[in-house]
């Protein structure tokens, strides 16, 4: 590989600067009862309230998907006949926040068509309290592999429009 410092690093950087690329993948994590959020019994904020605790780990499906994705990415990269290749390696160890890995955690207030199976309706309005709107990726049962920010933004506009044009005029359930 390329040296990490000095004259050789500078020469290699100049040579490969516009001739390199990264190939990355993102995989989905399906909803699972063993992955959840709850209130931590030990840690508290400055007001004495419990902090949120996340219990999460990858399941067999995620490990299989990771191995498959790494193989596909490596086959793709090799087909381009690169000068240097740092092969993709599937993550196999338990999940951890170190190192940062672009996790977009979702869930906690799932959106759905029925109060029996969800927390909020399609307007992100609480089934239990009509003046509570829960905006964010908490409405998604799982992250479907792509960063949810754009969809969260779109749903925010959808909800804001419904609040402004329907709810303010007639407070109550929107569905």
N, C-alpha and C positions, 0 to 999 in steps of 0.2 A: 503494500500500500504506500500511500503518500506519507512522507515524513511529516511530523507534527510541528516542526519549527525549523527556522534557519533558511539558508540559501536553497537547499534542495526542496524545501516546502514551497518557497516562493516560485521556483521554476515549475514545479508540478502544478501549483495553483494556476499559473499563467497558461500552462499547456491544457489543463482540463477544465478551465473555468466555464466555458460555454459548451462543453462536450459531455457533461454529466447529467444524470437524472436520478430521481428516486421513484420507486414504485411502492406504493403502500396500499394496505387494505384496511377495511373496517368490517367488523362482524357484528351481528345482532346478538343480544342476550335475551332469551325468552323469559317471560314471567315465571317465577318459581317461588313457592311458599317459603323456601329456606333463605331467600334473599329478602330482607325487610328493613324498615326503619322503625325505631322505637325510642323511648325516652331513656337516657342513660341513668342507671341508679346511683352512679358514683359522681360523675362530673356535672358541675353546675356553672351557670353564667354568673356575672357580677351581681345579679339580682337574686341569686339563689335558686333559679329555675333550672330544671334538668336540661342538659344539652341533648341534641338528637344523636343517636347512635345508629350506624349503618352496619348491618350484618350482611355480608356478600361474599360469594366466591363463584368462580367459574365452575360450571357443571361439565359432564362428559361431552355434551353436544358442542359446547364452546371450544373445548380442546380439540375435538375432531374437526370442527370448522377451521380452527387456526392451523392445524397441520395441513389440511387441504388447501387453504389459501396460500400458505407458505410454498407448497409444492407448485401451485399454479403460477405464482409470482416468480419463483425461481426458473421454471420452464420458460416463461415469457422473457425474462431477463437473459437467459442463456441463448435464446433464439436470436437475440440482437448482437451476439458475438462481441461482448464488451471486452475492453482491455483489462479492466479491473471489475470484479464482482464481489460485493459483500452480500452473501446469500441471506435471504429471509429465514428466520428461525421462529418456529411457533412457540408461544409462551406455554409453559407446562407447569410452572410453579403456582402456588395459591395466589390469589389476587392480593395486591397491596397498593397503597397510594404512592409508594416509592419504587421505582421512579415514576414521575407523572406519565400517564399513558393515554391522555385524551379520552378519558371516560366521560360520557354524558349520561349520568345517572338519571333515571326516570322512575315514575311510579309514585304511589303514595296517596293519590287522589284521582283514581282512574275515571275516565270519561266513558259514559255509556248511555244506552237508551232506557235503562230501568234503574230506579233507586234500589232495587233488590240486589243488583250486581255491580253498581258503580257509585261513586261519590258525587260526581258532577255530570250535568247534561251536556249536550253539544255546544252550549254557549259558555261552558265552564262555570255554570251556576250550580251552587250546592243544592242537592235535593232536599236537605234538611233545613236550610236557612236561605230563603229566597234572595236576601240582600247580600249574600256572600258569593263572590266570584273568585275562583282559584285559578290564577293565570300561571302557566308554566308547563314544563315537561312532566310535572307530577301527574298530569292527565293521561299520560301514555303508559300502557301496561308494560311495554318494553321499548328499548331503543332499536329501531329497525335498521341499524348499521350505519346510517348517515347522520351526521350531526343534526340535532333537532332544532337548532336555533331558528332557521328560516320558517319552519312549520310553527314554532312557538310564536314567532312574530306575526304570521298570518292569522293564527287563532286569536292573538291579542287584538288585532284589528277587527276581526269577526265579532269578538265579544264586546269591544268598545262600541262598535256600530249598533249592536243589539241593545246595549245599555242606553246609549244616547237616543236612539230612534224608537225604542219600544219600552224599555223598562222604566225610564224616567217619567214617561207619560202615563204608565199604568203599572206601578210596582207589583210584582208577583212573579210566579213561575213563567218562564218564557216558552216552555214546552208543555 
